[in-house]
Amino acid sequence: MRALSFLLAPLALLAGLCVGQAAEPMTALGNGSRVTSLENRLSKGLKARQPQEFQFLKSVVASVHGGRLPQKLVDSTFLWAVNRTQKYPFPVFERALRLQASRLGVTF
């Protein structure tokens, strides 16, 4: 019983911290699960700060939704940048994605 309360205390603390935060946009899937939007995932994960960074991410998302840029390419570049540079991955992501997109004939 004591071990169970030891494990549940951090979960209760984490739940309390999450309640006070603003909810981020979610998309419902047919099977009842929910995922964050691509734009939100990119901006949070890449730690975007400047208005031009948010504008770049909006153009990336528009290119993905327009079918000009494969989401698989964006996702793999995102994961590569985040794993390569944990402190501030946006510049690494932007350079790599611009290079990859230019090979496909897509410019931002």
TACORGI-V583377 format. One record per residue. PSI is psi in whole degrees, 0 to 359 (* if undefined). NEAR is the number of other C-alpha atoms within 8 Angstrom. Layout:
PSI,NEAR
PSI,NEAR
This chain:
318,4
322,5
322,6
316,7
329,8
324,8
328,8
336,8
312,8
326,8
320,8
320,8
316,8
319,8
321,8
323,8
325,8
332,7
323,7
349,6
152,6
142,5
139,4
155,6
134,7
154,8
130,8
136,8
165,8
333,5
11,4
350,6
165,7
144,8
154,8
158,10
157,9
315,7
317,9
318,10
318,9
314,10
320,11
313,8
326,7
357,12
49,9
139,9
321,6
151,6
322,6
332,6
316,10
323,11
319,8
315,9
324,11
320,9
326,9
312,10
319,10
321,8
323,10
313,11
332,7
353,7
7,7
336,8
126,13
134,8
329,7
322,6
317,8
315,10
317,8
323,8
321,11
309,11
320,8
314,9
318,12
320,12
333,7
319,7
99,9
331,7
307,4
86,8
353,13
310,11
322,7
316,9
313,14
312,8
314,8
318,9
321,10
318,10
312,8
317,8
324,11
328,9
335,7
358,7
18,6
129,9
155,6
*,6
